[in-house]
Amino acid sequence: MRFRADYTLADAARIGSAIGAALRPGDVVLLSGDLGAGKTTLARAMLKAQGLAGEAPSPTFAIVQPYAPPEVDLPVAHVDLYRIEEEDELIELGLDDYLHDGALLIEWPERLGTQGWPEALALRISGAGDARVLTAEVPAAWETRWPLR
C-alpha cells in the first residue's frame, strides 16, 4: 500500500506519535529525505510516543542511539547512517540485534546498500517549508496497523 499526504513539521508530532504507538518488536522504519527535511523531528515524535520523556538527541555523531525500558516502552534504536561510507561499516553496527525485542528507526537508509528489510515501513519526506509531502510505502506487516488514512 502507498500513502501520500501533504506534510508540515507541525504534522510531525501527530504522525510520529501515531506511528510510534504502533511499533512492535522487529519493526524497521526507514526515514528518507534531504538534509533538513524533518527526519529527526519525525523520529523524535515516534520516540515520545514510546514514552521518552526528554528530547532525543540526534544520532548523527553517535550513529546509533539506543533506548531501553523503562525509558521507553519498547527497546528502540534511532540510527543515522549519514556518516556511513562503506557497506562493511554496517556490519559493525549490529542493527539486526536490535530487532530481537525492539525496533529500528533509520535515517538515511540509502546508505544501507544491499542490506535491508523487506517488511520495513519506508517514509520519505520531500519538499521544503510548508510544501512538503510525506510518502509511505506500507508493507503487509503494517497494513492492519497503519495509523494514517
Buried (B, 14 or more C-beta within 10 A) or exposed (E): EEBEEEBEBEBBBEBBBBBBBBBEEBBBBBBBBEEEBBBBBBBBBBBBBBBBEEEBEBBBEEBBBBBEEEBBBBBBBBBBBBEBEEEEBBEEBEBEEBBEEBBBBBBBBEBBBEEEBEEBBBBBBBBEEEEBEBBBBBBEBBEEBBEEE
